[in-house]
Amino acid sequence: MGAHEAPRPTQSKYPWKSTLRSIIQFGSGLAVAAPTLYTAVTNQSPEQATGAGLTALLVSAAVTRLMANPFINEWLTKVGLGAEPKTPAA
C-alpha cells in the first residue's frame, strides 16, 4: 500500500489568515453591538447586555457565513484574506 496523506485544512496551512478573518468576524459583531453594550454597562442593565451580546454573536455568525460564500472568498483572496493564497499572474 502506498503512503497516503490527508490534505491539510487551510486553517492549518495559513493560520494567520484564519486569525485575521476571525478578528474581522468578531470585530464586526462587536462594532454593531458596541453602542448597546456601552449603554448596558453604564446603566448596569443585564437584559440589555444580554441583547447586545446576542446581537454581536448573530452579526459575527452572519459575517462568517458570508465569508464562506465563494464570491466573497474570491474577493477576499484578491485582498489577501481568502482561504487559499492568490494564484500568481500567468
KOLDREN-788703 format. One line per 5 residues: number of its first residue (from 1); their letters; for each residue x, y, z of C-alpha. Coordinates in nm, 4 decimals. Example, Ala and Ser with C-alpha at 12.3 -4.5 7.8 and 13.67 -1.06 7.14 Angstrom:
<sites>
1	AS	1.2300/-0.4500/0.7800  1.3670/-0.1060/0.7140
</sites>
This chain:
<sites>
1	MGAHE	0.0000/0.0000/0.0000  0.1175/0.3498/-0.0796  0.1539/0.6192/0.1767  -0.1495/0.8444/0.1790  -0.1614/1.1774/0.3497
6	APRPT	-0.4846/1.3552/0.4233  -0.4996/1.7081/0.2831  -0.4355/1.9730/0.5443  -0.7149/2.2236/0.6039  -0.6445/2.5833/0.5026
11	QSKYP	-0.6674/2.6905/0.8682  -0.3533/2.4868/0.9442  -0.1778/2.5841/0.6231  -0.2389/2.9565/0.6724  -0.3071/3.0166/1.0437
16	WKSTL	-0.2556/3.3944/1.0327  -0.5146/3.4338/0.7576  -0.7591/3.2347/0.9649  -0.6799/3.4523/1.2673  -0.7315/3.7754/1.0716
21	RSIIQ	-1.0600/3.6516/0.9289  -1.1791/3.5618/1.2810  -1.0811/3.9066/1.4094  -1.2795/4.0692/1.1275  -1.5804/3.8499/1.2029
26	FGSGL	-1.5711/3.9168/1.5766  -1.4888/4.2860/1.5319  -1.7845/4.3444/1.3011  -2.0229/4.1909/1.5526  -1.8710/4.3876/1.8370
31	AVAAP	-1.8851/4.7122/1.6394  -2.2569/4.6662/1.5713  -2.3336/4.5849/1.9343  -2.0943/4.8390/2.0927  -2.3460/5.1228/2.1479
36	TLYTA	-2.5980/4.8905/2.3110  -2.3271/4.7199/2.5137  -2.1939/5.0557/2.6339  -2.5430/5.1639/2.7380  -2.5990/4.8346/2.9144
41	VTNQS	-2.2735/4.8591/3.1075  -2.3183/5.2213/3.2108  -2.6828/5.1674/3.3122  -2.5999/4.8268/3.4612  -2.8781/4.6544/3.2687
46	PEQAT	-2.8187/4.2789/3.2381  -3.1109/4.2428/2.9951  -2.9636/4.4992/2.7589  -2.6155/4.3479/2.7936  -2.7548/4.0053/2.7039
51	GAGLT	-2.9270/4.1534/2.3992  -2.6054/4.3272/2.2940  -2.4098/4.0045/2.3337  -2.6654/3.8165/2.1259  -2.6543/4.0881/1.8579
56	ALLVS	-2.2749/4.0664/1.8423  -2.2930/3.6886/1.8148  -2.5553/3.6970/1.5384  -2.3678/3.9580/1.3343  -2.0428/3.7617/1.3730
61	AAVTR	-2.2207/3.4460/1.2569  -2.3675/3.6281/0.9560  -2.0271/3.7675/0.8563  -1.8724/3.4220/0.8986  -2.1398/3.2738/0.6714
66	LMANP	-2.0831/3.5459/0.4123  -1.7088/3.4806/0.4152  -1.7820/3.1179/0.3252  -1.9597/3.2300/0.0069  -1.7386/3.1556/-0.2981
71	FINEW	-1.7954/3.5051/-0.4448  -1.6943/3.6760/-0.1186  -1.4000/3.4371/-0.0743  -1.2836/3.5269/-0.4256  -1.2929/3.8956/-0.3333
76	LTKVG	-1.1136/3.8240/-0.0039  -0.8468/3.6356/-0.1999  -0.7853/3.9492/-0.4060  -0.7150/4.1453/-0.0879  -0.5046/3.8643/0.0602
81	LGAEP	-0.7504/3.7187/0.3121  -0.9014/3.4348/0.1093  -0.8970/3.0759/0.2281  -0.6240/2.9987/-0.0268  -0.3424/3.2325/-0.1332
86	KTPAA	-0.3566/3.4367/-0.4529  -0.2576/3.2476/-0.7652  0.0377/3.4086/-0.9397  -0.0479/3.6026/-1.2552  0.0391/3.3990/-1.5639
</sites>
